[in-house]
């Protein structure tokens, strides 16, 4: 069901992606999880639909997808393979800025190849203070700006704590500082090709969940041309662009991914719960389980409607702040935790023995509370917006 009214085009994309997710992505999801393997084939299938350029304007050869469509698509992917959805959403987040504020050179070097399906990007963010390994709450940009030498920014052992798709992206967007006079506010963004610098991943990703997203620390060395700096022609207008586009995309696609975990597990539960055993009975004959399923359905529709309303606020320019986006993210991520926990209980030993994939959804859901925009940090931000400091 979808109580928020979708357009015919949005419904068409929902059906097309759901079909690919069922035929191509779902059959590989368990193996990606078991082997902690990067979901290359699943992401390639999305690329064949042109979805790597979902948010690129049609004038530049992309699909020109709005934010509601983006959330619908990410949810459909996450229903079948959350790791694939996470890698894909991080790509969308990474290329949002260059899609919105490219120079003429950047449009030729990055945007047009992106529209042709030649660019799969990752965000190199989360740098530890002093690069000393304080990964528990990394900052988005360092205190020390990158030096500019002969027209190139010098990357000298720049360590990024968590890079989704680490080692598998064709391009990286680095969160950094380039101006010694501006050490507060949004970070600067530097885009570069993976084969133009030296990089290495540090250790192997062996997460509790999201095991296919290859999120690992990376170390970067080399030189990046000044012309690769995003927003260099905006003259102080970069922050509004970040607030209007990149941050909402970052936050709302997180919400869509975790909503997809909840809805994917729920859909499976409806099928399995309705299955009759040799005795003729069903799991859904139990009144407690009926209550659980009914409650999940109400919460799912509430979260989905909230997410789509927030996405439409972005599309229509109606949001005065990031507040509705952050609220939607925490609602969706906590829903995923609650739904998957209840389903593990409902399906008991069968789920615990991994005879059904609820356990995988259960583990993947936990990432939404502590990774990316962690919910503790999100609630701090919400409180600050609701109760701003005076003076």
Short mmCIF file of the C-alpha atoms (twelve columns), coordinates in Angstrom:
data_MODEL
# 
_entry.id   MODEL 
# 
loop_
_atom_site.group_PDB 
_atom_site.id 
_atom_site.type_symbol 
_atom_site.label_atom_id 
_atom_site.label_alt_id 
_atom_site.label_comp_id 
_atom_site.label_asym_id 
_atom_site.label_seq_id 
_atom_site.Cartn_x 
_atom_site.Cartn_y 
_atom_site.Cartn_z 
_atom_site.pdbx_PDB_model_num 
ATOM 1   C CA . UNK A 1   0.000  0.000   0.000   1 
ATOM 2   C CA . UNK A 2   1.058  3.601   -0.419  1 
ATOM 3   C CA . UNK A 3   -1.087 6.271   1.217   1 
ATOM 4   C CA . UNK A 4   1.064  9.085   -0.159  1 
ATOM 5   C CA . UNK A 5   -0.133 9.554   -3.773  1 
ATOM 6   C CA . UNK A 6   2.536  8.547   -6.271  1 
ATOM 7   C CA . UNK A 7   2.518  9.791   -9.844  1 
ATOM 8   C CA . UNK A 8   2.258  7.366   -12.758 1 
ATOM 9   C CA . UNK A 9   5.988  7.825   -13.413 1 
ATOM 10  C CA . UNK A 10  6.873  7.106   -9.788  1 
ATOM 11  C CA . UNK A 11  4.707  3.985   -9.799  1 
ATOM 12  C CA . UNK A 12  6.331  2.845   -13.028 1 
ATOM 13  C CA . UNK A 13  9.802  3.160   -11.507 1 
ATOM 14  C CA . UNK A 14  8.628  1.347   -8.387  1 
ATOM 15  C CA . UNK A 15  7.431  -1.593  -10.489 1 
ATOM 16  C CA . UNK A 16  10.527 -1.680  -12.717 1 
ATOM 17  C CA . UNK A 17  12.929 -1.677  -9.781  1 
ATOM 18  C CA . UNK A 18  10.834 -4.183  -7.831  1 
ATOM 19  C CA . UNK A 19  11.043 -6.530  -10.817 1 
ATOM 20  C CA . UNK A 20  14.831 -6.246  -11.099 1 
ATOM 21  C CA . UNK A 21  15.182 -6.564  -7.332  1 
ATOM 22  C CA . UNK A 22  13.177 -9.796  -7.312  1 
ATOM 23  C CA . UNK A 23  14.867 -11.358 -10.360 1 
ATOM 24  C CA . UNK A 24  18.480 -10.201 -10.038 1 
ATOM 25  C CA . UNK A 25  19.181 -8.748  -6.600  1 
ATOM 26  C CA . UNK A 26  17.288 -11.038 -4.224  1 
ATOM 27  C CA . UNK A 27  18.877 -14.332 -5.381  1 
ATOM 28  C CA . UNK A 28  22.359 -12.984 -4.592  1 
ATOM 29  C CA . UNK A 29  21.637 -11.273 -1.275  1 
ATOM 30  C CA . UNK A 30  22.344 -14.224 1.032   1 
ATOM 31  C CA . UNK A 31  25.678 -14.967 -0.646  1 
ATOM 32  C CA . UNK A 32  26.782 -11.346 -0.431  1 
ATOM 33  C CA . UNK A 33  25.974 -11.440 3.275   1 
ATOM 34  C CA . UNK A 34  27.644 -14.781 3.996   1 
ATOM 35  C CA . UNK A 35  30.839 -13.960 2.128   1 
ATOM 36  C CA . UNK A 36  30.896 -10.232 2.982   1 
ATOM 37  C CA . UNK A 37  31.111 -9.768  -0.779  1 
ATOM 38  C CA . UNK A 38  30.632 -6.472  -2.618  1 
ATOM 39  C CA . UNK A 39  27.320 -6.606  -4.572  1 
ATOM 40  C CA . UNK A 40  28.874 -5.808  -7.934  1 
ATOM 41  C CA . UNK A 41  26.372 -7.735  -10.071 1 
ATOM 42  C CA . UNK A 42  23.355 -6.209  -8.331  1 
ATOM 43  C CA . UNK A 43  24.718 -2.698  -8.684  1 
ATOM 44  C CA . UNK A 44  25.483 -3.365  -12.343 1 
ATOM 45  C CA . UNK A 45  21.833 -4.320  -12.864 1 
ATOM 46  C CA . UNK A 46  20.814 -0.942  -11.466 1 
ATOM 47  C CA . UNK A 47  23.312 0.722   -13.768 1 
ATOM 48  C CA . UNK A 48  21.739 -0.986  -16.759 1 
ATOM 49  C CA . UNK A 49  18.473 0.750   -15.889 1 
ATOM 50  C CA . UNK A 50  20.293 4.103   -15.893 1 
ATOM 51  C CA . UNK A 51  19.829 4.413   -12.146 1 
ATOM 52  C CA . UNK A 52  23.401 5.429   -11.400 1 
ATOM 53  C CA . UNK A 53  22.349 8.757   -12.948 1 
ATOM 54  C CA . UNK A 54  18.954 8.860   -11.222 1 
ATOM 55  C CA . UNK A 55  19.428 12.371  -9.809  1 
ATOM 56  C CA . UNK A 56  21.312 13.815  -12.782 1 
ATOM 57  C CA . UNK A 57  19.246 16.330  -14.757 1 
ATOM 58  C CA . UNK A 58  17.769 15.145  -18.032 1 
ATOM 59  C CA . UNK A 59  19.554 18.012  -19.788 1 
ATOM 60  C CA . UNK A 60  22.834 16.339  -18.791 1 
ATOM 61  C CA . UNK A 61  21.716 12.890  -19.914 1 
ATOM 62  C CA . UNK A 62  20.422 11.611  -16.572 1 
ATOM 63  C CA . UNK A 63  16.971 10.502  -15.433 1 
ATOM 64  C CA . UNK A 64  16.143 13.674  -13.512 1 
ATOM 65  C CA . UNK A 65  14.494 11.691  -10.721 1 
ATOM 66  C CA . UNK A 66  12.880 13.624  -7.880  1 
ATOM 67  C CA . UNK A 67  13.350 12.810  -4.205  1 
ATOM 68  C CA . UNK A 68  10.111 10.865  -3.802  1 
ATOM 69  C CA . UNK A 69  11.107 8.627   -6.714  1 
ATOM 70  C CA . UNK A 70  14.561 8.237   -5.172  1 
ATOM 71  C CA . UNK A 71  13.100 7.078   -1.850  1 
ATOM 72  C CA . UNK A 72  10.731 4.655   -3.587  1 
ATOM 73  C CA . UNK A 73  13.606 3.115   -5.559  1 
ATOM 74  C CA . UNK A 74  15.973 2.779   -2.596  1 
ATOM 75  C CA . UNK A 75  13.225 1.112   -0.532  1 
ATOM 76  C CA . UNK A 76  12.525 -1.455  -3.273  1 
ATOM 77  C CA . UNK A 77  16.222 -2.358  -3.465  1 
ATOM 78  C CA . UNK A 78  16.584 -2.604  0.316   1 
ATOM 79  C CA . UNK A 79  13.610 -4.968  0.532   1 
ATOM 80  C CA . UNK A 80  15.712 -7.615  -1.195  1 
ATOM 81  C CA . UNK A 81  19.322 -6.679  -0.345  1 
ATOM 82  C CA . UNK A 82  20.086 -3.940  2.170   1 
ATOM 83  C CA . UNK A 83  23.812 -4.060  1.361   1 
ATOM 84  C CA . UNK A 84  23.117 -3.273  -2.294  1 
ATOM 85  C CA . UNK A 85  20.762 -0.475  -1.258  1 
ATOM 86  C CA . UNK A 86  23.390 1.020   1.040   1 
ATOM 87  C CA . UNK A 87  26.112 1.028   -1.620  1 
ATOM 88  C CA . UNK A 88  23.682 2.542   -4.115  1 
ATOM 89  C CA . UNK A 89  22.397 5.227   -1.756  1 
ATOM 90  C CA . UNK A 90  25.955 6.229   -0.876  1 
ATOM 91  C CA . UNK A 91  26.646 6.603   -4.600  1 
ATOM 92  C CA . UNK A 92  23.622 8.886   -4.984  1 
ATOM 93  C CA . UNK A 93  24.726 10.907  -1.976  1 
ATOM 94  C CA . UNK A 94  28.253 11.194  -3.359  1 
ATOM 95  C CA . UNK A 95  27.325 12.470  -6.814  1 
ATOM 96  C CA . UNK A 96  24.526 14.816  -5.718  1 
ATOM 97  C CA . UNK A 97  26.800 17.844  -5.348  1 
ATOM 98  C CA . UNK A 98  28.583 17.470  -8.668  1 
ATOM 99  C CA . UNK A 99  25.208 16.904  -10.347 1 
ATOM 100 C CA . UNK A 100 23.945 20.236  -8.964  1 
ATOM 101 C CA . UNK A 101 26.927 22.593  -8.996  1 
ATOM 102 C CA . UNK A 102 29.428 21.476  -11.636 1 
ATOM 103 C CA . UNK A 103 31.744 23.779  -13.493 1 
ATOM 104 C CA . UNK A 104 31.868 23.381  -17.265 1 
ATOM 105 C CA . UNK A 105 34.989 21.231  -16.878 1 
ATOM 106 C CA . UNK A 106 33.399 19.106  -14.157 1 
ATOM 107 C CA . UNK A 107 30.297 18.605  -16.269 1 
ATOM 108 C CA . UNK A 108 32.481 17.193  -19.031 1 
ATOM 109 C CA . UNK A 109 34.791 15.194  -16.750 1 
ATOM 110 C CA . UNK A 110 32.309 13.846  -14.208 1 
ATOM 111 C CA . UNK A 111 28.627 14.518  -14.967 1 
ATOM 112 C CA . UNK A 112 28.489 13.325  -18.565 1 
ATOM 113 C CA . UNK A 113 30.375 10.073  -17.780 1 
ATOM 114 C CA . UNK A 114 28.039 9.628   -14.810 1 
ATOM 115 C CA . UNK A 115 25.051 9.913   -17.129 1 
ATOM 116 C CA . UNK A 116 26.629 7.264   -19.371 1 
ATOM 117 C CA . UNK A 117 26.944 4.847   -16.460 1 
ATOM 118 C CA . UNK A 118 30.754 5.134   -16.250 1 
ATOM 119 C CA . UNK A 119 30.927 6.580   -12.724 1 
ATOM 120 C CA . UNK A 120 30.167 4.723   -9.514  1 
ATOM 121 C CA . UNK A 121 31.155 6.898   -6.579  1 
ATOM 122 C CA . UNK A 122 31.728 6.622   -2.856  1 
ATOM 123 C CA . UNK A 123 31.908 9.270   -0.157  1 
ATOM 124 C CA . UNK A 124 35.232 9.395   1.677   1 
ATOM 125 C CA . UNK A 125 34.023 10.985  4.881   1 
ATOM 126 C CA . UNK A 126 34.417 10.409  8.590   1 
ATOM 127 C CA . UNK A 127 37.965 11.501  9.317   1 
ATOM 128 C CA . UNK A 128 39.234 11.010  12.845  1 
ATOM 129 C CA . UNK A 129 40.541 13.947  14.825  1 
ATOM 130 C CA . UNK A 130 44.265 14.077  14.228  1 
ATOM 131 C CA . UNK A 131 43.893 10.868  12.158  1 
ATOM 132 C CA . UNK A 132 44.621 8.991   15.367  1 
ATOM 133 C CA . UNK A 133 41.969 6.309   15.019  1 
ATOM 134 C CA . UNK A 134 39.135 7.857   17.043  1 
ATOM 135 C CA . UNK A 135 36.555 6.135   14.865  1 
ATOM 136 C CA . UNK A 136 33.725 5.965   17.362  1 
ATOM 137 C CA . UNK A 137 32.518 9.435   16.390  1 
ATOM 138 C CA . UNK A 138 34.517 10.711  13.428  1 
ATOM 139 C CA . UNK A 139 34.264 14.280  12.208  1 
ATOM 140 C CA . UNK A 140 33.214 15.130  8.658   1 
ATOM 141 C CA . UNK A 141 36.298 17.200  7.903   1 
ATOM 142 C CA . UNK A 142 39.716 17.722  9.513   1 
ATOM 143 C CA . UNK A 143 40.995 20.850  11.213  1 
ATOM 144 C CA . UNK A 144 44.003 21.112  8.891   1 
ATOM 145 C CA . UNK A 145 43.266 22.202  5.292   1 
ATOM 146 C CA . UNK A 146 44.781 20.346  2.368   1 
ATOM 147 C CA . UNK A 147 47.868 22.185  1.067   1 
ATOM 148 C CA . UNK A 148 47.679 23.625  -2.451  1 
ATOM 149 C CA . UNK A 149 50.946 23.148  -4.346  1 
ATOM 150 C CA . UNK A 150 51.341 24.182  -8.001  1 
ATOM 151 C CA . UNK A 151 47.602 24.084  -8.584  1 
ATOM 152 C CA . UNK A 152 47.069 20.680  -6.962  1 
ATOM 153 C CA . UNK A 153 45.708 19.695  -3.567  1 
ATOM 154 C CA . UNK A 154 48.147 17.336  -1.876  1 
ATOM 155 C CA . UNK A 155 46.743 14.237  -0.173  1 
ATOM 156 C CA . UNK A 156 49.335 13.121  2.359   1 
ATOM 157 C CA . UNK A 157 48.222 9.983   4.220   1 
ATOM 158 C CA . UNK A 158 44.624 11.203  4.493   1 
ATOM 159 C CA . UNK A 159 42.764 8.554   6.459   1 
ATOM 160 C CA . UNK A 160 38.992 8.223   6.194   1 
ATOM 161 C CA . UNK A 161 37.328 6.062   8.824   1 
ATOM 162 C CA . UNK A 162 34.317 4.525   7.067   1 
ATOM 163 C CA . UNK A 163 34.066 4.470   3.273   1 
ATOM 164 C CA . UNK A 164 31.179 2.417   1.888   1 
ATOM 165 C CA . UNK A 165 32.195 0.559   -1.303  1 
ATOM 166 C CA . UNK A 166 35.824 1.024   -0.224  1 
ATOM 167 C CA . UNK A 167 38.149 -0.054  -3.008  1 
ATOM 168 C CA . UNK A 168 35.285 -0.683  -5.448  1 
ATOM 169 C CA . UNK A 169 34.322 2.831   -6.545  1 
ATOM 170 C CA . UNK A 170 35.540 4.424   -9.750  1 
ATOM 171 C CA . UNK A 171 35.410 7.889   -8.117  1 
ATOM 172 C CA . UNK A 172 35.584 9.273   -4.601  1 
ATOM 173 C CA . UNK A 173 34.126 12.426  -3.099  1 
ATOM 174 C CA . UNK A 174 36.381 13.526  -0.241  1 
ATOM 175 C CA . UNK A 175 35.063 15.617  2.638   1 
ATOM 176 C CA . UNK A 176 37.902 17.986  3.470   1 
ATOM 177 C CA . UNK A 177 39.036 21.538  4.203   1 
ATOM 178 C CA . UNK A 178 40.879 23.617  1.636   1 
ATOM 179 C CA . UNK A 179 40.612 27.118  3.111   1 
ATOM 180 C CA . UNK A 180 42.597 27.952  6.260   1 
ATOM 181 C CA . UNK A 181 40.196 30.828  6.939   1 
ATOM 182 C CA . UNK A 182 37.135 28.576  7.142   1 
ATOM 183 C CA . UNK A 183 37.338 25.694  9.580   1 
ATOM 184 C CA . UNK A 184 33.659 25.655  10.605  1 
ATOM 185 C CA . UNK A 185 30.472 24.880  8.723   1 
ATOM 186 C CA . UNK A 186 30.005 22.404  5.874   1 
ATOM 187 C CA . UNK A 187 33.129 20.657  4.593   1 
ATOM 188 C CA . UNK A 188 34.631 21.251  1.192   1 
ATOM 189 C CA . UNK A 189 34.119 18.521  -1.407  1 
ATOM 190 C CA . UNK A 190 36.863 17.229  -3.664  1 
ATOM 191 C CA . UNK A 191 36.046 14.722  -6.429  1 
ATOM 192 C CA . UNK A 192 38.665 12.546  -8.082  1 
ATOM 193 C CA . UNK A 193 39.092 9.367   -10.067 1 
ATOM 194 C CA . UNK A 194 40.287 6.337   -8.111  1 
ATOM 195 C CA . UNK A 195 42.985 5.605   -10.680 1 
ATOM 196 C CA . UNK A 196 44.476 9.112   -10.411 1 
ATOM 197 C CA . UNK A 197 45.657 8.774   -6.772  1 
ATOM 198 C CA . UNK A 198 47.167 6.084   -4.600  1 
ATOM 199 C CA . UNK A 199 44.706 4.511   -2.196  1 
ATOM 200 C CA . UNK A 200 44.553 1.485   0.050   1 
ATOM 201 C CA . UNK A 201 41.912 -0.066  2.253   1 
ATOM 202 C CA . UNK A 202 42.874 -0.659  5.857   1 
ATOM 203 C CA . UNK A 203 41.654 -4.027  7.078   1 
ATOM 204 C CA . UNK A 204 38.643 -6.082  6.045   1 
ATOM 205 C CA . UNK A 205 35.003 -5.232  6.583   1 
ATOM 206 C CA . UNK A 206 33.441 -7.834  8.865   1 
ATOM 207 C CA . UNK A 207 30.375 -6.069  10.191  1 
ATOM 208 C CA . UNK A 208 27.528 -7.523  12.181  1 
ATOM 209 C CA . UNK A 209 25.186 -6.473  9.388   1 
ATOM 210 C CA . UNK A 210 25.339 -4.748  6.002   1 
ATOM 211 C CA . UNK A 211 28.079 -7.252  5.310   1 
ATOM 212 C CA . UNK A 212 28.178 -6.643  1.567   1 
ATOM 213 C CA . UNK A 213 28.769 -2.910  1.650   1 
ATOM 214 C CA . UNK A 214 32.560 -3.129  2.112   1 
ATOM 215 C CA . UNK A 215 32.696 -0.210  4.535   1 
ATOM 216 C CA . UNK A 216 36.310 0.141   5.575   1 
ATOM 217 C CA . UNK A 217 38.902 2.790   6.430   1 
ATOM 218 C CA . UNK A 218 40.912 4.077   3.485   1 
ATOM 219 C CA . UNK A 219 44.216 5.892   3.143   1 
ATOM 220 C CA . UNK A 220 44.744 8.355   0.292   1 
ATOM 221 C CA . UNK A 221 47.952 9.808   -1.145  1 
ATOM 222 C CA . UNK A 222 48.577 11.844  -4.271  1 
ATOM 223 C CA . UNK A 223 47.616 15.107  -5.918  1 
ATOM 224 C CA . UNK A 224 44.197 16.311  -7.067  1 
ATOM 225 C CA . UNK A 225 43.756 19.300  -9.396  1 
ATOM 226 C CA . UNK A 226 42.218 22.448  -7.973  1 
ATOM 227 C CA . UNK A 227 39.599 22.254  -10.744 1 
ATOM 228 C CA . UNK A 228 38.170 19.129  -9.044  1 
ATOM 229 C CA . UNK A 229 36.928 21.190  -6.093  1 
ATOM 230 C CA . UNK A 230 33.120 21.220  -6.177  1 
ATOM 231 C CA . UNK A 231 31.352 24.553  -5.898  1 
ATOM 232 C CA . UNK A 232 34.402 26.690  -6.692  1 
ATOM 233 C CA . UNK A 233 32.271 29.117  -8.717  1 
ATOM 234 C CA . UNK A 234 29.639 29.684  -6.031  1 
ATOM 235 C CA . UNK A 235 31.535 32.350  -4.049  1 
ATOM 236 C CA . UNK A 236 30.102 31.667  -0.609  1 
ATOM 237 C CA . UNK A 237 26.855 30.060  -1.798  1 
ATOM 238 C CA . UNK A 238 28.062 26.490  -1.259  1 
ATOM 239 C CA . UNK A 239 26.377 26.080  2.129   1 
ATOM 240 C CA . UNK A 240 22.827 26.764  0.820   1 
ATOM 241 C CA . UNK A 241 23.400 24.210  -1.947  1 
ATOM 242 C CA . UNK A 242 24.570 21.645  0.617   1 
ATOM 243 C CA . UNK A 243 21.507 22.331  2.772   1 
ATOM 244 C CA . UNK A 244 19.096 22.243  -0.171  1 
ATOM 245 C CA . UNK A 245 20.381 19.161  -1.969  1 
ATOM 246 C CA . UNK A 246 23.202 17.061  -0.583  1 
ATOM 247 C CA . UNK A 247 22.201 16.815  3.079   1 
ATOM 248 C CA . UNK A 248 18.524 15.965  2.370   1 
ATOM 249 C CA . UNK A 249 19.594 13.280  -0.116  1 
ATOM 250 C CA . UNK A 250 22.051 11.868  2.423   1 
ATOM 251 C CA . UNK A 251 19.457 11.743  5.206   1 
ATOM 252 C CA . UNK A 252 16.353 10.682  3.281   1 
ATOM 253 C CA . UNK A 253 18.061 7.825   1.447   1 
ATOM 254 C CA . UNK A 254 19.172 6.468   4.812   1 
ATOM 255 C CA . UNK A 255 15.521 6.539   5.850   1 
ATOM 256 C CA . UNK A 256 14.452 4.799   2.637   1 
ATOM 257 C CA . UNK A 257 17.055 2.050   3.052   1 
ATOM 258 C CA . UNK A 258 15.928 1.210   6.587   1 
ATOM 259 C CA . UNK A 259 12.275 1.481   5.635   1 
ATOM 260 C CA . UNK A 260 13.083 -1.089  2.937   1 
ATOM 261 C CA . UNK A 261 14.540 -3.450  5.544   1 
ATOM 262 C CA . UNK A 262 11.359 -3.187  7.590   1 
ATOM 263 C CA . UNK A 263 8.988  -3.552  4.618   1 
ATOM 264 C CA . UNK A 264 11.013 -6.350  3.018   1 
ATOM 265 C CA . UNK A 265 11.006 -8.385  6.216   1 
ATOM 266 C CA . UNK A 266 7.312  -7.647  6.725   1 
ATOM 267 C CA . UNK A 267 6.359  -8.819  3.225   1 
ATOM 268 C CA . UNK A 268 8.258  -12.056 3.778   1 
ATOM 269 C CA . UNK A 269 6.512  -12.504 7.123   1 
ATOM 270 C CA . UNK A 270 3.094  -12.162 5.501   1 
ATOM 271 C CA . UNK A 271 3.964  -14.948 3.053   1 
ATOM 272 C CA . UNK A 272 5.560  -17.264 5.606   1 
ATOM 273 C CA . UNK A 273 2.982  -16.509 8.290   1 
ATOM 274 C CA . UNK A 274 0.176  -17.497 5.953   1 
ATOM 275 C CA . UNK A 275 1.835  -20.827 5.065   1 
ATOM 276 C CA . UNK A 276 -0.044 -23.872 6.366   1 
ATOM 277 C CA . UNK A 277 1.744  -26.673 8.161   1 
ATOM 278 C CA . UNK A 278 0.858  -30.387 7.956   1 
ATOM 279 C CA . UNK A 279 -1.530 -29.832 10.836  1 
ATOM 280 C CA . UNK A 280 -3.435 -27.275 8.775   1 
ATOM 281 C CA . UNK A 281 -2.516 -24.464 11.117  1 
ATOM 282 C CA . UNK A 282 -0.728 -21.201 10.301  1 
ATOM 283 C CA . UNK A 283 1.517  -18.956 12.329  1 
ATOM 284 C CA . UNK A 284 -0.980 -16.142 11.707  1 
ATOM 285 C CA . UNK A 285 -3.694 -18.137 13.474  1 
ATOM 286 C CA . UNK A 286 -2.063 -17.118 16.741  1 
ATOM 287 C CA . UNK A 287 -3.847 -13.988 18.112  1 
ATOM 288 C CA . UNK A 288 -0.554 -12.562 19.397  1 
ATOM 289 C CA . UNK A 289 0.984  -12.847 15.937  1 
ATOM 290 C CA . UNK A 290 -2.100 -11.296 14.369  1 
ATOM 291 C CA . UNK A 291 -1.653 -8.332  16.696  1 
ATOM 292 C CA . UNK A 292 2.044  -8.100  15.821  1 
ATOM 293 C CA . UNK A 293 1.406  -8.098  12.071  1 
ATOM 294 C CA . UNK A 294 -1.423 -5.571  12.363  1 
ATOM 295 C CA . UNK A 295 0.722  -3.233  14.451  1 
ATOM 296 C CA . UNK A 296 3.655  -3.550  12.043  1 
ATOM 297 C CA . UNK A 297 1.426  -2.676  9.089   1 
ATOM 298 C CA . UNK A 298 0.225  0.516   10.771  1 
ATOM 299 C CA . UNK A 299 3.737  1.600   11.713  1 
ATOM 300 C CA . UNK A 300 5.092  0.819   8.260   1 
ATOM 301 C CA . UNK A 301 2.472  2.924   6.524   1 
ATOM 302 C CA . UNK A 302 3.022  5.758   8.994   1 
ATOM 303 C CA . UNK A 303 6.789  5.735   8.440   1 
ATOM 304 C CA . UNK A 304 6.478  5.472   4.654   1 
ATOM 305 C CA . UNK A 305 4.001  8.341   4.507   1 
ATOM 306 C CA . UNK A 306 6.237  10.483  6.720   1 
ATOM 307 C CA . UNK A 307 9.269  9.728   4.559   1 
ATOM 308 C CA . UNK A 308 7.441  10.539  1.323   1 
ATOM 309 C CA . UNK A 309 5.980  13.753  2.730   1 
ATOM 310 C CA . UNK A 310 9.476  14.837  3.789   1 
ATOM 311 C CA . UNK A 311 10.818 13.918  0.338   1 
ATOM 312 C CA . UNK A 312 8.053  15.924  -1.346  1 
ATOM 313 C CA . UNK A 313 8.934  18.884  0.879   1 
ATOM 314 C CA . UNK A 314 12.423 18.749  -0.590  1 
ATOM 315 C CA . UNK A 315 11.083 18.434  -4.137  1 
ATOM 316 C CA . UNK A 316 8.793  21.416  -3.665  1 
ATOM 317 C CA . UNK A 317 11.262 23.536  -1.685  1 
ATOM 318 C CA . UNK A 318 8.933  23.668  1.341   1 
ATOM 319 C CA . UNK A 319 11.438 22.688  4.044   1 
ATOM 320 C CA . UNK A 320 12.898 25.551  6.058   1 
ATOM 321 C CA . UNK A 321 15.455 23.284  7.728   1 
ATOM 322 C CA . UNK A 322 16.691 19.693  7.839   1 
ATOM 323 C CA . UNK A 323 14.287 18.900  10.686  1 
ATOM 324 C CA . UNK A 324 11.665 16.854  8.752   1 
ATOM 325 C CA . UNK A 325 14.368 14.860  6.986   1 
ATOM 326 C CA . UNK A 326 16.184 13.938  10.183  1 
ATOM 327 C CA . UNK A 327 12.921 13.069  11.929  1 
ATOM 328 C CA . UNK A 328 11.927 10.796  9.051   1 
ATOM 329 C CA . UNK A 329 15.310 9.051   9.187   1 
ATOM 330 C CA . UNK A 330 15.122 8.197   12.887  1 
ATOM 331 C CA . UNK A 331 11.511 7.025   12.541  1 
ATOM 332 C CA . UNK A 332 12.392 4.674   9.672   1 
ATOM 333 C CA . UNK A 333 15.573 3.298   11.218  1 
ATOM 334 C CA . UNK A 334 13.968 2.584   14.585  1 
ATOM 335 C CA . UNK A 335 11.006 0.999   12.830  1 
ATOM 336 C CA . UNK A 336 13.398 -1.412  11.104  1 
ATOM 337 C CA . UNK A 337 14.857 -2.441  14.452  1 
ATOM 338 C CA . UNK A 338 11.446 -2.998  16.030  1 
ATOM 339 C CA . UNK A 339 9.925  -4.873  13.078  1 
ATOM 340 C CA . UNK A 340 12.853 -7.243  12.651  1 
ATOM 341 C CA . UNK A 341 13.040 -7.893  16.391  1 
ATOM 342 C CA . UNK A 342 9.332  -8.753  16.536  1 
ATOM 343 C CA . UNK A 343 9.645  -11.030 13.506  1 
ATOM 344 C CA . UNK A 344 12.560 -12.912 15.060  1 
ATOM 345 C CA . UNK A 345 10.293 -13.522 18.047  1 
ATOM 346 C CA . UNK A 346 7.268  -14.413 15.933  1 
ATOM 347 C CA . UNK A 347 9.136  -17.022 13.874  1 
ATOM 348 C CA . UNK A 348 11.061 -18.351 16.859  1 
ATOM 349 C CA . UNK A 349 13.468 -21.222 16.368  1 
ATOM 350 C CA . UNK A 350 12.966 -21.237 12.596  1 
ATOM 351 C CA . UNK A 351 14.295 -17.676 12.383  1 
ATOM 352 C CA . UNK A 352 17.028 -18.245 14.972  1 
ATOM 353 C CA . UNK A 353 18.267 -21.278 13.032  1 
ATOM 354 C CA . UNK A 354 18.531 -19.109 9.886   1 
ATOM 355 C CA . UNK A 355 16.054 -21.259 8.008   1 
ATOM 356 C CA . UNK A 356 14.445 -17.954 6.994   1 
ATOM 357 C CA . UNK A 357 16.336 -14.721 6.275   1 
ATOM 358 C CA . UNK A 358 14.791 -12.732 9.131   1 
ATOM 359 C CA . UNK A 359 18.086 -12.968 11.000  1 
ATOM 360 C CA . UNK A 360 19.880 -11.189 8.144   1 
ATOM 361 C CA . UNK A 361 17.324 -8.372  8.144   1 
ATOM 362 C CA . UNK A 362 17.583 -8.260  11.956  1 
ATOM 363 C CA . UNK A 363 21.356 -7.681  11.755  1 
ATOM 364 C CA . UNK A 364 21.175 -5.209  8.872   1 
ATOM 365 C CA . UNK A 365 18.574 -3.100  10.688  1 
ATOM 366 C CA . UNK A 366 20.937 -2.432  13.603  1 
ATOM 367 C CA . UNK A 367 23.229 -0.388  11.369  1 
ATOM 368 C CA . UNK A 368 20.568 2.321   11.074  1 
ATOM 369 C CA . UNK A 369 20.846 3.246   14.734  1 
ATOM 370 C CA . UNK A 370 24.624 3.559   14.994  1 
ATOM 371 C CA . UNK A 371 26.023 4.139   11.491  1 
ATOM 372 C CA . UNK A 372 25.887 7.075   9.108   1 
ATOM 373 C CA . UNK A 373 23.860 9.738   10.823  1 
ATOM 374 C CA . UNK A 374 23.701 7.874   14.135  1 
ATOM 375 C CA . UNK A 375 20.377 8.298   15.903  1 
ATOM 376 C CA . UNK A 376 21.943 9.666   19.103  1 
ATOM 377 C CA . UNK A 377 23.550 12.403  17.023  1 
ATOM 378 C CA . UNK A 378 20.332 12.878  15.046  1 
ATOM 379 C CA . UNK A 379 18.304 13.409  18.216  1 
ATOM 380 C CA . UNK A 380 20.859 15.950  19.463  1 
ATOM 381 C CA . UNK A 381 20.387 17.841  16.212  1 
ATOM 382 C CA . UNK A 382 16.588 17.612  16.430  1 
ATOM 383 C CA . UNK A 383 16.641 18.983  19.981  1 
ATOM 384 C CA . UNK A 384 18.906 21.844  18.941  1 
ATOM 385 C CA . UNK A 385 16.479 22.745  16.142  1 
ATOM 386 C CA . UNK A 386 13.467 22.583  18.434  1 
ATOM 387 C CA . UNK A 387 15.144 24.541  21.229  1 
ATOM 388 C CA . UNK A 388 17.722 26.883  19.642  1 
ATOM 389 C CA . UNK A 389 20.156 28.645  21.919  1 
ATOM 390 C CA . UNK A 390 19.422 32.350  22.397  1 
ATOM 391 C CA . UNK A 391 22.037 35.029  21.946  1 
# 
